[in-house]
Amino acid sequence: MRTQDRRPLGRSAVRVTALSFGSAAIGGLYAPVPDEGAAGTVRRALDRGMRYLDTAPHYGAGTAERRLGAVLRDEPRESYTISTKAGRLLRPAATGQRPDDAGFPGEPPVRRVWDFSGDGIRRSLEESLDRLGLDRVDVLYLHDPDEHEEQVYAEAFPALAKLRDEGVVGAVGVGMNQAAMPARFVRRLDLDVVLCAGRYSLLDQSALAELLPACAERGTSVVAGGVYNSGLLAGGTTYDYRPAPAGLRERVARMRRVCEAHGVPLAAAALRFPLGHPAVASVLVGCRTPDEADRNAAMFERDVPTALWDDLRAAGLLDAAVPVPS
């Protein structure tokens, strides 16, 4: 499979590449990234076929959006697909008010204000377009509405649907780190796509219980993010942004041994695994440096033999009912 292979999002006209670029890292997640380094990373990702790029106001308080926009202004608009998110408005911190501590050191002195009202969704998009320097985005997600479910039904989704009807955005969806609430949204709302972060990976298939079947039934696409589960499946020691417990580290070590027996890095299997489900259109991976962009693209394009998935099942590391890539 090639990184640049394109697939549609739901019934929309929007198409995304099989491997896509997540911009939280170039927004400075956990550690600052210089402007020139971020630009080099975005250019390398584009060169390697990651032509669907995802961002959000939350990532570095607008930093990721501005950095993406600075590179994309030199790219033909039809050559890439871009998504951003709504739900947090960025407002200047008042004198004496502490800026947010949101995991993005060095970000501008702002406060994030939750706003899933119809007006808030429109204002969020307008401000994102200004930071990106674009007149439209292809996909708009509601970002982490975990504590705002009823407002999504009453206000936020109707605003998204109107933007889609007006042609301001091509596709609409939700982006969350859980599977239960997005499954309810898929059943009740006309969503094109769900960005499911960390809940459909080699270590966590909780999205398979309700979300993925609902998406397949409704014709809603899934973008699988967080497939390394915060780094544990790519050689790190964290799982879901915390130190991984010993039992989980041992499970990953067993997975790695099975993969190595087939000459395949565990990271390559982790990147390819989600695409075994027919609802998954793209795998979203964060890249902090050009080398990471190169490495992720190379891992994604590695051949993963069917026998590897069979051996993971035989070792009790993957349930027999879990679909795998053919």
Residue, then its C-alpha position, 0 to 999 in steps of 0.5 A: m500500500r502506498t501513502q498517497d493512495r486516496r479514499p473517499l470520506g463517507r458519501s462526500a466528495v472529499r478524498v484523503t490519503a491512506l497515510s495522513f499527517g497529524s500536526a500536534a507535534i509541530g504545534g509544540l506538543y510536549a516540546p517546542v519546535p522551531d518554525e523552520g523545523a516545522a516547515g521542513t517536516v510538513r514539506r517532507a510529509l507532503d513529498r512522502g505522499m501524506r497529502y491529507l493534513d489534520t490540525a486544530p486551534h488547540y495544537g499550540a494555541g493556533t501555532a500548528e494552523r499558522r505553520l501549516g498555512a505558511v507551507l500550504r500557500d505554496e501548494p496547489r489547493e487541489s493537491y492536498t486535503i486539510s481538516t481542522k476542528a471546532g469547539r475551543l475558541l482561543r482568547p487572549a489571557a487577561t493581565g495577571q491570568r495564567p495562560d493554559d497549561a495544555g501540554f504545548p510549552g512556548e505557545p502564545p498567552v491565550r486561554r481556550v474557551w469551550d464553545f459548541s454553540g452554533d455561533g461558536i462553531r462558525r467563529s472557530l472556523e473563521e479564525s482557523l481560516d485566518r490562521l491557515g490563510l485559506d478560504r476553505v477547509d475540506v473537513l471540519y470536526l467537533h473536537d472533544p465534545d465529551e462534556h457537551e453531548e446534548q449541545v452537539y445535538a442541539e447546536a453544534f451539529p446543525a451548524l456543521a450541517k449548514l456549513r456543509d450545505e453551504g459548501v463552506v466545508g466538504a465533510v463534517g465529523v467528530g474527533m475524540n479519544q473515546a468510542a462510545m459517544p462517537a458511536r451515538f453521534v454516528r447513529r443519530l447524526d449525518l456524519d461523514v467521518v469520525l477521527c478516532a484517536g487511540r481506540y482502534s490500534l493493536l493494543d486497543q480495539s474498543a472501537l470495534a464493539e460499537l463505533l466501527p460497526a455503526c460507521a460501516e452500517r451508516g457509510t461513515s468513514v473513520v480516520a484512525g489516529g493515535v495508532y502508536n498509543s502515545g508511543l508504546l507501539a513505536g518503541g516508546t514507554t508511554y501509553d495514552y500519555r502516561p507511563a505504560p504499566a508493566g503488563l502492557r509493556e510485556r504484551v508489546a514485547r511479545m508482539r514485537r517478537v512475533c513481528e521480528a520473526h517475519g522481518v517486520p518492525l512492530a511500528a509497521a504493523a501498528l500503522r497498517f493494522p487499522l486499515g483491515h477494517p473496511a470503515v477505516a479510510s486513513v491512518l493519521v500519524g504525528c510527525r515532529t521532524p523530517d526524519e519522523a515523516d520519512r520513517n512513518a512513510a517507510m514503515f507504512e509502505r512495508d509489506v506485512p505478510t498475512a502470516l504475521w496476523d495469523d501468528l499474533r492471533a495464535a499467540g493470543l495477542l489479537d482476537a480471532a474476530v478482529p479484521v486484519p489487512s489482506 
